[in-house]
Amino acid sequence: MRTGARLGVDVGRARIGVARCDTGGMLATPVETVPRAADGDADVARILEIAREHEVIEIVVGNPLSLSGASTPSTDDAIAFAERLTSTGIPVRLVDERLSTVSAQQALRATGKSTRKQRPIVDQVAAVIILQHAIDAERDFDRPPGRMIEIHEGPSPL
């Protein structure tokens, strides 16, 4: 198991959930929900700021495949967002996140939160689930999970 904190990201159309884990890669915890920027890079800039604050070794982005494993419009959106995160050279990894939001909603419902009260935090909980699954898989299989996104050369847009 590699040592170092990691950031987990759940990309949504309106909001982006962010979680982090400790340097030992044991436990993922929620950080914040970042509003999705309609235009510009404010969302990417905020996530990269969080990554720098926590001195992460990589960013783990959920890859929302369909249940059959096929790509969807959300898959394409998450991959495009993950590619934008590579702008500062922090490694970005895509991991399968099928049903993470459903699992997050179920977990919040089990705590007694109404659907309306879940909205502000469900994305953070989904990010925790994505990141926890990734660090558990790395510990179990002794290799980084998912696939690395290529880092684009050239000047950083941020």
Secondary structure, DSSP 8 states (H G I E B T S, - for coil): ---S-EEEEEE-SSEEEEEEE-TTS--EEEEEEEE--SSSSHHHHHHHHHHHHTT-SEEEEEE---TTS---HHHHHHHHHHHHHGGGS--EEEEE-TTHHHHHHHHHHHTT--HHHHHHHHHHHHHHHHHHHHHHHHHHHTS--SEE-----S----
